[in-house]
Every structure is written in structure tokens, then in C-alpha cells.
């Protein structure tokens, strides 16, 4: 069945004219005559049976329908251009579209990716933030790194590392002490993480404490936000130390109490079953799992 799609030439002319609110400027941008732009847009309006511009002696102005259509067309043309440039730039190379939880991606994975690139220069890894599971069939992702129980339908899971968060804060909150007791921490503002709503309750519970306000306090979606809030003396945050190594090393954050609540969830690499035979993904999987093992071993020796 033939698709109900107007010509690309007409869409490009319309997008340019809509962006400039001018047929003349669209003609200059596309190196066409003004009459050619007028013909393309008139043909598009006839195809759609919708008026896209209102014409007057002072120029043209988008109608409501034209404004709505222009936004959609611009987004689709941008997507087509990105895909075209990606194909043109591959020239036999392989790429991996990886969804990754944000702070893990920026703080732990990115500093190590140069090593992977050195070992596999023909493979490009593109990162996009995703905080929750999704359907691989509905996206362009080849794999994902996420925090959970490893149960993701239609995928093969590979354990990377546990989280084991510890309470951290600005050194100013220690008031000259080397650390704080759990009871003292309970009396301070508790910074909450949106995707770990019971984190403080579990942490206090692992010490045999029942704290009434363990779920109270400002909520932030990302660990990077929690770290910033803690550095600005807004309270105490539960953060895995491996995500804030630089902040801890520079003394901008300190451990309030060296006690971790061991989570039953972990960071996993998830690969759709239909892509497990991909050579690029196999190389990335083997490298990433080994990097996680090396990190865990080095951390246990510290």
C-alpha cells in the first residue's frame, strides 16, 4: 500500500518557510526561487487539504494547523538527518546504542570508555540517559545498564556491581568530629532519592533503628543531585561511594558513618535476546563485566 506522505522537497520547503515565517528567506536558504517555494507549499496544502499559511501584502503567517504541523515536520526531518549522518559516518564501523542510568554513566562508565575505545576502535558506544526499564522493541537501544533485580523480560542480564550506599555529607556538618552516630544522622535533614524511596528506612533498619522521619526530606531523582545538595550542607545523603570518588577524594564530601546497607538490587547490563549474537555487544559485554570485576577486586583491597 502506498504511504500517504508528501514529497520530501515540499516538506523541506515548508519547514524552512515556517522557521523563517518568510517564503523569500526560505528561497534564499534553499537556493530556490520564491515562486518555487510558493509552488511547493501550495502543493503541500493541496495534498493535506489544509491551509498552512495565511497570505497578506505584509507577508505570510502560519495558521494554527501550520504551526502544529511545522513542529512535527521539523522534528522528523531532524531525526532523518541524524540517521543519515550516522550511516554516512559509519563506513564499516559498528555502533552500540546504550541506555544507562545517569550518574553511573557519567561517574563510573565514561572515565573507563577510553580503554574500550583503545581495544575496539571500530566500535562506537553512544550513551543516552534512561532511569527506568522500557521495551527494547519500541526503541533503538541495543543494550541498557540499569539498577534493579536483573529481571527484564526478553533480555540476558549480566551482573556488574552492588550499590551498597553509605551516608555522606559536607565536612561542615561533622563540626570537627571524625564522623557521626546513626542517632545524630537521624536528627539531620535526610536527602531522599526518588527511585530509592525506602533507602533510609533500610539503612536505619540494618542498624536496628526505627526512625519516624526516615522518609521525610527533599527528594532528588539523580545521585548527582543528591551529591550536590549534600555538598551544599543541605543534609545527609545515601550514595554509593563509587559514584562520588572524586568528591570524596577532594574532601568535598565525607562519610558520615562507614556503614553500608547491602541492597538486594544491583547494576546490570541488559542485552535483548535478539541481539546477544552481536559481535560488538559481545566485545562490550566482556569488557564491561571485566571492568566491574577489576573494580570490585581493587575496592576490596583498599
C-alpha positions in Angstrom: 0.0 0.0 0.0 1.3 3.4 -1.0 2.2 5.6 2.0 0.3 8.9 2.5 3.5 11.0 2.6 4.1 14.3 0.8 7.3 14.8 -1.1 10.5 15.5 0.8 11.1 18.6 -1.3 7.8 20.1 -0.2 8.4 19.2 3.5 11.9 20.8 3.4 10.5 24.0 1.7 7.6 24.1 4.3 9.9 23.6 7.3 12.3 26.4 6.1 9.4 28.8 5.3 7.8 28.0 8.7 11.0 28.6 10.6 11.7 31.9 8.9 8.0 32.9 8.6 9.0 34.0 5.1 8.9 32.5 1.6 11.7 34.8 0.5 14.1 33.8 3.2 13.3 30.1 2.7 14.1 30.5 -1.0 17.4 32.2 -0.1 18.3 29.4 2.3 17.5 26.6 -0.1 18.9 28.3 -3.2 15.5 28.3 -5.0 13.3 31.0 -6.4 10.4 32.4 -4.3 8.0 31.1 -6.9 9.4 27.6 -6.4 8.8 27.8 -2.7 5.3 29.0 -3.3 4.5 26.1 -5.6 5.9 23.5 -3.2 3.9 24.9 -0.3 0.7 25.3 -2.4 1.1 21.7 -3.5 1.6 20.6 0.1 -1.5 22.4 1.2 -3.5 20.8 -1.6 -2.1 17.4 -0.6 -3.1 17.9 3.0 -6.3 19.8 2.2 -5.3 22.2 5.0 -4.2 25.9 4.9 -0.7 26.1 6.4 -0.1 29.9 5.9 -2.2 33.0 5.7 -1.0 35.2 2.9 -1.2 39.0 3.0 0.6 42.0 1.5 2.8 42.1 4.6 3.9 38.5 4.2 2.9 35.1 5.4 1.9 33.8 8.8 1.4 30.2 10.0 -2.1 29.1 10.8 -2.7 27.0 13.9 -2.7 23.9 11.8 0.5 25.0 10.1 2.3 25.8 13.4 1.4 22.3 14.8 2.5 20.6 11.6 5.7 22.6 11.4 6.8 21.4 14.8 6.2 17.8 13.9 7.8 18.0 10.5 10.9 19.8 11.9 11.4 17.0 14.5 11.0 14.3 11.9 13.4 16.0 9.4 16.0 16.4 12.3 15.7 12.6 13.0 16.1 11.7 9.3 19.2 14.0 9.1 20.7 12.4 12.3 20.1 8.9 11.0 21.6 9.8 7.6 24.7 11.3 9.1 25.1 8.3 11.3 25.0 5.9 8.3 27.4 8.1 6.3 29.8 8.2 9.2 29.9 4.5 9.9 31.8 3.4 6.8 32.0 -0.2 8.1 32.2 0.7 11.7 29.9 -0.7 14.4 28.0 1.3 17.0 26.2 0.4 20.2 23.2 2.5 21.4 23.4 2.1 25.2 20.7 3.3 27.6 22.3 4.0 31.0 21.3 5.3 34.4 22.7 8.8 34.5 25.1 9.1 37.4 26.6 5.6 36.8 27.2 6.5 33.2 28.9 9.8 33.9 30.8 8.9 37.1 31.8 5.3 36.6 31.4 4.2 32.9 32.6 7.3 31.0 36.0 7.5 32.7 36.7 3.9 31.5 35.3 4.1 28.0 38.6 5.4 26.6 40.1 2.0 27.4 37.3 0.2 25.5 37.8 2.5 22.5 41.5 1.7 22.5 40.8 -2.0 22.5 38.0 -1.8 19.9 38.4 1.3 17.8 35.9 0.0 15.3 33.0 0.1 17.8 31.4 3.4 18.9 29.4 3.5 22.1 26.6 6.1 22.2 25.1 6.8 25.6 21.6 8.0 26.4 20.1 8.5 29.9 17.3 6.2 31.0 16.3 5.8 34.6 13.7 3.1 34.3 13.1 -0.1 32.2 11.5 0.1 28.8 10.6 -2.1 25.8 13.6 -2.6 23.6 11.3 -3.2 20.7 10.0 0.3 20.9 13.4 2.0 20.9 16.7 2.0 19.0 18.7 0.8 22.1 21.0 -2.2 21.7 21.5 -2.7 25.4 21.0 -1.0 28.8 22.7 -0.6 32.1 20.1 -0.3 34.8 19.7 -0.7 38.6 17.2 -3.4 39.7 16.8 -7.1 40.2 18.0 -8.3 36.8 14.5 -9.4 35.8 13.8 -7.8 32.5 11.7 -9.8 30.1 13.3 -10.8 26.8 16.8 -10.0 27.8 20.0 -11.6 29.0 21.3 -10.0 32.2 24.9 -9.6 33.3 25.6 -8.6 36.9 28.0 -5.6 37.2 28.1 -4.5 40.9 26.0 -4.0 44.0 25.2 -0.5 45.2 25.9 -0.5 49.0 25.2 3.1 49.7 26.7 5.0 52.7 25.7 8.2 54.3 27.7 11.2 53.1 27.6 14.9 53.9 29.6 18.1 53.8 32.6 18.1 56.2 31.0 21.2 57.8 28.2 19.0 59.2 30.7 16.9 61.1 31.6 20.0 63.2 35.2 18.8 63.7 34.3 15.2 64.6 35.6 12.3 62.6 32.1 11.0 62.0 28.5 11.0 63.2 26.5 8.4 65.1 23.4 6.9 63.4 21.3 8.7 66.0 22.9 12.0 65.1 22.3 11.4 61.4 18.7 10.7 62.2 18.4 14.2 63.6 19.7 15.9 60.5 17.9 16.6 57.2 17.7 13.3 55.2 18.1 13.8 51.5 15.9 11.3 49.7 16.4 9.7 46.3 13.2 9.4 44.2 13.9 5.9 42.8 15.0 4.6 46.3 12.1 5.8 48.5 12.9 3.3 51.3 16.7 3.7 51.2 17.0 5.5 54.6 14.5 3.1 56.2 16.5 0.1 55.1 19.8 1.7 56.2 18.5 2.6 59.7 16.8 -0.8 59.9 20.2 -2.5 59.2 21.4 -0.9 62.4 18.3 -1.9 64.4 16.9 1.6 64.5 13.3 2.7 63.8 13.4 6.4 62.8 10.0 8.0 62.4 11.0 10.6 59.8 13.2 8.3 57.7 11.1 9.0 54.6 11.0 12.8 55.1 13.2 15.3 53.4 13.7 16.8 49.9 13.7 14.3 47.1 16.0 14.2 44.1 15.9 11.9 41.1 19.6 11.5 40.5 22.6 10.7 42.7 24.4 13.6 41.2 21.7 15.9 42.5 22.0 14.3 45.9 25.7 14.8 45.9 25.3 18.5 45.1 22.7 19.0 47.8 25.0 17.2 50.4 28.0 19.3 49.4 25.9 22.5 49.9 25.2 21.4 53.5 21.5 20.7 52.9 21.6 17.4 54.7 22.9 13.8 54.6 22.6 11.6 51.5 22.9 7.9 50.9 25.2 7.4 47.9 27.3 4.5 46.7 30.9 5.6 47.2 32.0 4.5 43.7 29.7 7.2 42.3 31.4 10.1 44.2 35.1 9.0 44.3 36.3 12.5 43.1 34.1 14.3 45.7 35.4 12.1 48.5 39.0 12.3 47.3 38.8 16.1 47.2 37.2 16.3 50.6 34.0 18.0 49.4 32.1 15.1 50.7 32.9 12.8 53.7 31.5 9.6 55.0 29.2 10.5 57.9 29.3 6.9 59.2 31.1 4.0 57.5 28.2 1.6 57.4 26.6 0.3 54.2 23.2 -1.2 53.8 23.6 -4.1 51.4 20.9 -3.9 48.7 19.3 -6.9 47.1 19.4 -5.0 43.8 22.4 -4.2 41.6 23.6 -2.7 38.4 23.2 -5.0 35.4 24.0 -4.9 31.7 20.8 -6.0 29.9 21.0 -7.2 26.3 17.9 -8.1 24.3 17.9 -11.8 23.4 17.6 -11.0 19.7 21.0 -9.2 19.9 23.1 -11.5 22.0 25.0 -12.7 18.9 26.2 -9.2 18.0 30.0 -9.2 17.9 30.1 -5.6 19.0 27.9 -6.3 22.0 29.8 -9.4 23.0 33.0 -7.4 23.0 31.4 -4.6 25.1 29.8 -7.1 27.5 33.1 -9.0 28.1 35.0 -5.7 28.6 32.4 -4.2 30.9 32.0 -7.3 33.1 35.8 -7.5 33.5 36.0 -3.8 34.4 33.4 -4.3 37.1 35.3 -7.3 38.5 38.5 -5.4 38.5 36.9 -2.5 40.3 35.3 -4.8 42.9 38.7 -6.5 43.5 40.6 -3.2 43.8 37.9 -1.9 46.2 38.2 -5.0 48.5 41.9 -4.4 48.8 41.6 -0.8 49.9 
